[in-house]
């Protein structure tokens, strides 16, 4: 499909630079089958779910994966993208033309890394020096990797270390937050529990590739970056049992959705999973495991705009986004939410 079919004009003032406070005070646009759009709040979520439904969260924890350093006199920026092994990460590099294989980059606070290899997409493998875990080095020298549409408008600060982390974050490895879950609080989870709505967690370590623009003119020519995810057998069994009993699986965020769909077979059974996934969901995709999605509002011509269009229909999502813009919803990672519940046979 043509990538420009997923374009729209967004006023810059609708890009949220800080989250709602409290987190669950964000607005939520409910899109349920052919019903009229409903302008609600995140705290209204229990009203739109049923006892036996399951919300599926991503428990990946964002690490301070953005580094600023020098190779000699040249300034080098690095955003870690994907772990290769205990000491090596693939990283997107700013000012990459000044970096050669074998160069050492000094990131300050005693943190150095060797640029081992350049990849075809221009990224590098960075091998970190020393014996300390890389996560310890990042806590010392790194910054939270805010998306470029926020970082380009203001400086990352200490508040982002709390704001850009969900309440479910447990497993280090993400370099972008699973932002749909940023809206959840203890009181919202308590209200969902009271309504009989269950929740489960899986892990997908979101990579910085999620922010890369689609440069191809046609979706067939776009190459997705792989991300590592895992669903254990006990979780898969509970999800399958809930669905067999008539409950719906509602992915909280596109990361949860992509992992569930990667782990499901053609009959919709979810299997244990521990591997990379580069699943690219565009209109025409037949969903196997997921019955709905709670997600923020996405960038024009992005793979995530294509994903929600696959779930709800492209024309429907164009109407949804036109409504959201007209009603002043806040967009992107720190923005408001939508609840997408397609008609299902």
PyMOL commands that set and color helices and strands:
alter all, ss='L'
color gray80, all
select helices_A, chain A and resi 3-6+12-14+23-25+42-48+96-98+134-141+148-151+158-163+179-183+186-194+208-211+219-221+233-244+254-263+303-312+314-326
alter helices_A, ss='H'
color red, helices_A
select strands_A, chain A and resi 27-32+38-41+54-58+60-62+66-71+74-83+88-94+104-106+112-118+124-128+171-174+198-204+227-231+249-252+273-277+292-296+337-341
alter strands_A, ss='S'
color yellow, strands_A
deselect
rebuild
show_as cartoon
